[in-house]
Amino acid sequence: MPTVRSTPFRHPASAAAPSGAAVLLTDDDELADAVSRLAAAAGCALRRDSGPSLGSAPGEAPLLLLAGADVPAAEVLRARAEAAETVLVGLAPVDADWWRRAAEVDADHAAVLPEAESWLLERLADAGEGAGGAGSVVGVLGGCGGAGASLLAAALASAAAEEGGDVLLLDADPMSGGLDLVLGADELPGLRWGDLAGVAGRLRPDVLRSTVTVADGLQLLTGDRRRGGAPGPAALESVLTAARRLHDLVVVDLPRRDPAALATVLPHCGEVLLVVPGTYRAAAAACCVLDAVRPALSSPHAVGLVVRDVGADVVAETVADVVGARLAGRLRTDRELDAALERGEGLPRGRRTPLRAFAQRWAQDGEAGLARAAAPAGVRS
């Protein structure tokens, strides 16, 4: 195992990579050569410095500060106040005094080379691309078959892009028929899951710019019906990690019947919207789905229930009580929308529909908007 000890990483406020993404403090030429080789391989701009002030101009504070044990502790402490993340680096073998120095300078990590080369390469690559990693992930999941989760996922992503967000709509449900059909984008060029089937490990975020461009600010990664197949957990993890570095928001159409895919995606989700038709049988099915996904969520309150009106005499609040989740909103049936989708037209962009109104409120106001959307007036066209 690589020799790395860590404390929780502190993300910087900005995700942009400055010109000197990483700074190395050391007078040890051998250590500097080893770190420089890794920085070059990672595509990270590395500046070697021997002074305590790193941010002499606005925006130049490094994302990553690397320090050798030969640098006085007071100097490292002054420098680390301007950096996002600090790593004490050394060449094996190191003694107990070296580890004490790591604690003395309050380093976020301590890495001994060459054992920790792979780990440090990843850190340098992160710094070279910018801090990133903070994009939000929202999952949309059907509480039963035919609930309308794919429609809602597409509507949320479209609305967020219209509000100025940089959004990736991720089709993780191979049984949905394809979100490109929902958006009327099945003839558009771009990478699809079949092109990324063998992806594992680190994926450069800019690769995702080659996915299907649906509209300004909206990218789509969906399946290819000609080649079939579903993304495996490794590909999902790679894409999600890269997407969070590149996009403000990732909306995922979750697969209800793929436990491995759910276990991969759910820990990334800050919120999951569970779509349920307004019937007692659908509510019973949604209980089983919710029991399956809740253990993988970061918060038990991350699930919001969206009840779709299907003409049954069932109150949305009652469905929420049965399922045991907060009511995030309700949606009236829109037969004109259903007909447009059948004609292959995709979601209407100009006409205000109950689905569009709900999605716009969600995109504009977050949870506060969802609370208003839960009221009957919030879904009237």
C-alpha positions in Angstrom: 0.0 0.0 0.0 1.3 3.6 -0.7 2.6 5.4 2.3 0.0 8.1 2.6 -1.7 9.6 5.7 -4.5 12.1 5.4 -6.9 14.4 7.1 -10.1 15.5 5.3 -9.5 17.5 2.1 -10.6 21.1 2.2 -11.9 22.3 -1.2 -10.9 25.8 -2.3 -13.7 28.3 -3.1 -12.8 28.4 -6.8 -12.7 25.5 -9.2 -10.5 27.2 -11.7 -6.9 26.0 -12.0 -4.4 28.9 -11.5 -1.3 29.2 -13.6 0.8 27.7 -10.8 -1.6 24.9 -9.8 1.0 23.3 -7.5 4.0 24.8 -5.7 6.9 22.8 -4.3 8.9 24.1 -1.3 12.2 22.3 -1.0 16.0 22.8 -1.4 16.4 19.0 -2.0 17.2 18.6 -5.7 16.6 14.9 -5.7 13.1 15.3 -4.2 12.4 18.1 -6.6 13.3 16.0 -9.6 11.0 13.2 -8.5 8.0 15.5 -7.9 8.7 17.4 -11.2 8.5 14.1 -13.2 5.1 13.3 -11.6 3.8 16.8 -12.3 4.8 16.6 -15.9 3.1 13.2 -16.3 0.0 14.6 -14.6 -0.1 17.7 -16.8 0.1 20.0 -13.8 1.9 23.3 -13.7 4.5 23.0 -10.9 6.4 26.0 -9.5 9.4 25.4 -7.3 9.7 28.1 -4.6 11.8 28.7 -1.6 9.9 31.7 -0.2 7.0 31.8 2.3 4.6 33.9 0.2 2.9 32.0 -2.6 0.0 34.3 -3.5 1.7 37.5 -4.6 -1.0 38.3 -7.1 -4.8 37.7 -6.9 -5.8 34.2 -8.1 -2.2 32.8 -7.9 -2.6 30.9 -4.6 -1.9 27.2 -5.4 -4.4 24.4 -5.2 -1.7 22.1 -4.0 1.3 22.9 -1.7 4.1 20.3 -1.6 6.8 20.7 1.0 9.9 18.9 1.8 11.0 18.2 5.4 14.0 20.4 4.9 11.8 23.5 4.8 11.4 25.2 8.3 8.0 24.5 9.8 7.2 28.2 10.3 7.7 28.8 6.5 5.4 25.9 5.6 2.8 27.1 8.0 2.8 30.6 6.5 2.6 29.2 3.0 -0.1 26.6 3.7 -2.5 29.5 4.8 -2.7 30.5 1.1 -2.9 27.0 -0.4 -6.0 24.7 -0.7 -4.2 21.5 0.3 -0.8 20.8 1.8 1.2 17.6 1.3 4.6 16.8 3.1 6.6 14.8 0.6 9.7 12.8 1.1 11.9 10.1 -0.4 12.1 6.7 1.2 13.4 5.8 3.7 12.1 8.3 6.2 12.4 8.2 10.0 10.2 9.1 12.9 11.3 12.7 12.8 10.0 13.0 9.3 6.5 11.9 10.4 6.7 14.3 13.4 7.4 17.1 10.9 4.2 16.2 9.0 2.2 16.7 12.2 4.1 19.9 13.1 3.2 21.6 9.9 -0.4 20.4 10.0 -0.2 18.8 6.6 -3.4 17.5 5.1 -1.4 14.5 3.8 2.1 13.0 4.1 3.4 11.0 1.1 6.6 9.0 0.8 8.0 8.3 -2.7 8.2 6.1 -4.6 5.5 4.1 -2.7 2.9 7.0 -2.9 3.7 7.9 -6.6 0.3 6.8 -7.9 -1.5 8.7 -5.2 0.5 11.9 -5.7 0.0 11.6 -9.5 -3.7 11.7 -8.9 -3.5 14.7 -6.6 -1.3 16.6 -9.1 -3.7 15.7 -11.9 -6.6 17.1 -9.8 -4.7 20.3 -9.2 -3.9 20.6 -12.9 -7.6 20.4 -13.9 -8.8 22.7 -11.1 -10.3 22.0 -7.7 -13.6 20.7 -9.1 -15.3 17.8 -7.6 -18.1 19.9 -6.2 -20.7 19.6 -8.8 -24.1 18.5 -7.5 -25.6 15.1 -8.3 -29.4 14.5 -8.3 -30.8 11.1 -8.9 -34.3 10.4 -10.3 -35.8 7.0 -9.7 -39.1 5.3 -10.5 -40.9 3.9 -7.6 -42.4 1.3 -10.0 -42.3 0.6 -13.7 -43.6 3.3 -15.9 -43.6 5.9 -13.2 -42.2 8.7 -15.4 -38.7 9.0 -13.9 -37.0 9.4 -17.2 -39.3 12.3 -18.2 -38.7 14.1 -14.9 -34.9 13.6 -15.2 -34.9 15.1 -18.7 -37.1 18.0 -17.6 -35.0 18.9 -14.6 -31.8 18.8 -16.6 -33.3 21.0 -19.3 -34.7 23.5 -16.8 -31.3 23.8 -15.0 -29.5 24.4 -18.3 -32.0 27.1 -19.2 -31.3 28.8 -15.9 -27.6 29.0 -17.0 -26.2 25.8 -15.4 -23.7 23.6 -17.0 -25.5 20.3 -16.9 -24.9 16.6 -17.8 -27.9 14.4 -18.0 -26.7 10.8 -17.4 -28.8 7.9 -18.6 -27.9 5.1 -16.2 -31.1 3.0 -16.9 -30.6 0.7 -19.9 -34.3 -0.3 -19.7 -35.6 3.3 -20.2 -35.5 3.2 -24.0 -33.0 6.1 -24.1 -33.2 9.7 -22.9 -32.2 10.8 -26.4 -35.7 9.8 -27.5 -37.2 11.8 -24.6 -35.3 14.9 -25.7 -35.7 14.3 -29.5 -32.0 14.0 -29.7 -31.6 10.5 -31.1 -30.1 11.7 -34.4 -27.5 14.0 -32.8 -23.8 13.0 -32.8 -21.8 12.4 -29.7 -20.2 9.8 -27.4 -22.6 7.3 -25.9 -22.2 4.6 -23.3 -20.9 2.1 -25.9 -17.9 4.4 -26.5 -17.1 4.4 -22.8 -17.8 0.8 -21.9 -14.2 -0.1 -21.1 -13.5 3.0 -19.0 -12.2 2.5 -15.5 -10.2 4.7 -13.2 -9.5 8.3 -14.0 -11.3 9.9 -16.9 -10.3 13.4 -18.2 -13.4 15.6 -17.7 -13.1 17.2 -21.1 -13.9 13.9 -22.7 -17.5 14.5 -21.6 -17.7 17.5 -23.8 -17.8 15.0 -26.7 -21.1 13.5 -25.5 -24.4 14.6 -27.1 -25.0 18.3 -27.0 -28.7 18.8 -26.7 -28.8 22.5 -26.1 -26.6 25.3 -24.7 -25.4 24.1 -21.3 -26.9 20.6 -21.6 -24.9 17.5 -22.4 -26.4 14.0 -22.6 -24.7 10.6 -22.1 -27.1 7.9 -23.0 -27.0 4.4 -24.4 -26.8 3.1 -28.0 -29.7 0.9 -28.9 -27.7 -0.6 -31.8 -25.0 -1.9 -29.5 -26.9 -2.3 -26.3 -25.3 -3.0 -23.0 -25.4 -1.0 -19.8 -22.6 0.9 -18.1 -20.8 -1.1 -15.5 -20.0 0.2 -12.0 -16.4 1.1 -12.9 -17.5 3.2 -15.9 -20.3 4.9 -13.9 -17.8 5.8 -11.2 -15.3 7.2 -13.6 -17.9 9.3 -15.5 -19.5 10.6 -12.3 -16.2 11.6 -10.8 -15.2 13.4 -14.0 -18.6 14.9 -14.5 -18.6 16.5 -11.0 -15.3 18.2 -11.9 -16.7 19.6 -15.1 -20.4 20.3 -14.6 -22.4 22.3 -12.1 -25.1 19.7 -12.0 -25.4 16.0 -13.0 -28.9 14.6 -13.2 -29.0 10.8 -13.3 -31.8 8.6 -14.5 -31.3 5.8 -12.0 -31.8 2.1 -12.8 -34.4 0.6 -10.5 -33.3 -3.0 -11.1 -29.5 -2.8 -11.1 -28.2 -3.0 -7.5 -24.6 -2.6 -8.5 -25.2 0.6 -10.5 -27.4 2.0 -7.7 -24.7 1.3 -5.1 -22.2 3.2 -7.3 -24.3 6.3 -8.1 -26.3 6.8 -4.8 -23.4 7.9 -2.6 -22.7 10.7 -5.1 -26.3 12.0 -4.9 -27.2 15.0 -2.7 -30.9 14.4 -3.5 -33.0 11.6 -5.0 -36.4 12.2 -6.4 -38.6 9.1 -6.2 -41.4 9.3 -8.8 -44.6 7.4 -7.9 -48.0 7.3 -9.7 -50.8 8.2 -7.3 -52.1 4.7 -6.6 -51.8 2.6 -3.5 -50.3 -0.3 -5.4 -47.5 2.1 -6.8 -47.0 3.4 -3.2 -46.5 -0.2 -2.0 -43.9 -0.8 -4.7 -42.2 2.4 -3.9 -41.8 1.3 -0.3 -39.7 -1.6 -1.5 -37.6 0.6 -3.7 -37.0 3.1 -0.9 -35.9 0.4 1.5 -33.3 -0.7 -1.0 -31.8 2.7 -1.7 -31.8 4.4 1.6 -28.8 2.6 3.2 -26.6 3.9 0.3 -27.6 7.6 0.7 -25.5 10.1 2.7 -28.6 11.4 4.4 -32.0 9.6 5.1 -33.7 12.8 4.3 -32.2 13.0 0.8 -35.2 11.3 -0.8 -38.1 13.4 -2.0 -41.3 11.9 -3.4 -42.9 13.2 -6.6 -46.4 11.9 -6.9 -47.8 11.8 -10.5 -51.6 12.2 -10.8 -53.0 9.3 -12.9 -56.6 10.1 -12.2 -57.0 7.8 -9.2 -58.8 9.3 -6.1 -55.6 9.2 -4.0 -54.2 12.2 -2.1 -50.5 12.9 -2.7 -49.9 13.4 1.1 -51.3 10.0 1.8 -49.0 8.4 -0.8 -46.0 10.2 1.0 -47.2 8.9 4.3 -47.4 5.3 3.0 -44.0 5.4 1.4 -42.4 7.2 4.3 -40.7 10.1 2.4 -41.2 13.8 2.3 -43.5 15.1 -0.4 -41.4 17.0 -2.9 -44.1 17.7 -5.4 -47.0 16.5 -7.5 -47.5 16.4 -11.2 -50.7 16.4 -13.3 -51.0 14.2 -16.3 -50.4 16.0 -19.6 -51.9 14.0 -22.5 -50.6 16.6 -25.0 -47.0 15.9 -23.7 -47.6 12.1 -24.0 -48.8 12.5 -27.6 -45.7 14.7 -28.5 -43.3 12.1 -27.1 -45.1 9.4 -29.1 -44.5 11.5 -32.3 -40.8 11.7 -31.5 -40.8 15.4 -30.8 -39.2 15.3 -27.4 -40.0 17.6 -24.5 -41.7 20.8 -25.7 -39.4 23.8 -25.1 -41.9 26.6 -25.6 -45.1 25.4 -24.2 -45.6 25.7 -20.4 -46.7 22.3 -19.1 -47.1 21.0 -15.6 -43.8 19.1 -15.9 -42.0 22.1 -17.2 -43.4 24.3 -14.5 -42.3 21.9 -11.8 -38.8 21.6 -13.3 -38.4 25.3 -13.6 -39.3 25.8 -9.9 -36.8 23.1 -8.9 -34.1 24.7 -11.0 -34.7 28.2 -9.8 -35.3 27.7 -6.1 -34.1 24.2 -5.0 -35.9 22.8 -2.0 -37.9 26.0 -1.5 -39.2 25.8 -5.0 -40.1 22.1 -4.5 -42.1 23.0 -1.5 -44.1 25.5 -3.5 -44.4 23.0 -6.4 -46.0 20.5 -3.9 -49.0 22.9 -3.7 -51.7 22.4 -6.3 -51.0 25.8 -7.8 -47.4 24.9 -8.4 -48.3 22.4 -11.2 -51.0 24.3 -13.1 -50.1 25.3 -16.6 
